[in-house]
Amino acid sequence: MASLIHFNLADPQWVLPDRNTIPLDVPFFQRLRTLIPEVCHKHCMLAIGGMTALYPSREDPELNARALDVLARDKKNEADCLMDGAWTGHPDQNDIAVRQFPYPNQIDKRPEDIDPTPDLRPAPTGVGTTTLEGTRAAVRTVICYRNGVLAGKGASSLDGYMEDLATDRIYRLMIAQRVRHPGSYTPRSLGALFDEELERILRELPADATGEERERYRRARGLSEEMIHIGAFDPS
């Protein structure tokens, strides 16, 4: 998703809605999911699906149930696209994920009426919603992710999602889209949004959070907004 946004950043028709409102079978995902197994199976390779970012929780039953339901539907969708298995990032996902795929694989299956040259960059029209809260969530995530990076972490669990460099890129690019194709935000109002979300993060820190921890969040906030303004979106 990050690469698609990056490639289409100049296109006002390619502005994505809030990430958590994008359906798992959105066309730019689904067409690729259908094509990958066909290419792999033709060459006697297994097709492995991606990771479901919404993580289960052993402390929050409601979040856990939602995460495992999303996982089951996501992996069933991949299996229906003739993938042979999927990547998981949490041990509690393994059993449910495995049960969605026929044993041992689907390498001999071929899809019906597949388009061998589909449009893999269809505009995301008619899906999801775009909200101020969605932009705030994106801002919080990039600040918290960058704070984790400054603390030596390559991935962090944030708001129930496992966020790594790829998802950090997704959120920074989504914010950049909303600045570049206005209606909603200018660079100045974006800065105010970063300030407000930083203050919220600092308020919600434990009472015993050190001055060093707070300063690291402030640095993360500055770096995150700067990366958006200077267009630092390459996956490195």
Residue, then its C-alpha position, 0 to 999 in steps of 0.5 A: m500500500a505504501s508503494l502504491i500511494h508513493f507512486n500515485l502521490a501526485d494523483p488527486q484521484w488516488v487519495l486513500p481514506d482512513r486506513n482502518t476503513i479500507p476493506l480487505d478486498v479493495p480492488f488494488f489488493q484483490r487483483l494482486r492477490t489473484l494474480i500472485p498465485e497464478v504466477c507462482h503456480k505456473h512456476c511451481m512455487l508456493a504463493i504466501g499471503g501477507m500478515t494481518a496487522l491487527y494483533p490479538s491481545r491476551e489482555d483485551p477480550e474485545l480487541n482479541a475477538r475482533a483481531l482474530d475475526v479479521l484474521a480469519r476473514d483475511k486468510k480465507n480471502e487469500a485462500d479463495c484467491l488460491m494462495d497456499g499459506a500466509w505469514t503470521g506475526h503472533p503465535d495466537q494467529n497461527d491455528i486460525a490462519v492455517r485452518q483457512f488454507p487447504y492442506p498441503n497447498q493449492i499449487d495445482k489449482r488455476p483460477e477461472d477467467i483470470d485477466p493476465t494483465p489487470d490494472l494493479r493501480p485502480a483508483p480507490t473510489g467508493v471505499g472507506t471514509t476520510t475523517l479528521e480523527g483518521t488523520r489524527a490517528a495517523v499522526r499519533t502513529v507516526i510519532c509513536y513509531r518514530n519514538g520507538v525507532l529512537a529507542g531502538k525498536g524496529a516495530s511497535s504495537l500501537d492501538g492494536y496494530m503491529e506497526d513497522l517501517a512499511t506501515d509507518r510509510i503508509y501513514r506518512l504518505m496518507i498524511a502527505q496526500r491530504v496535505r498535497h490535495p487539500g480541502s482539509y489540511t495545509p502545512r501550517s494546520l498539519g503542524a498544529l495537528f502534530d502539536e496537539e497529538l504530541e500533547r495528548i501522547l505526553r499527557e497519557l504517559p505514566a506519571d513516572a515517565t522520565g524527562e528523557e522519554r518525554e524529550r524523545y517523543r518531542r524529537a520523534r514529533g519533529l522528525s516525523e513532520e519533517m519527513i513528510h514535508i521533505g518527501a522522505f518516503d523511500p523504504s530505507 
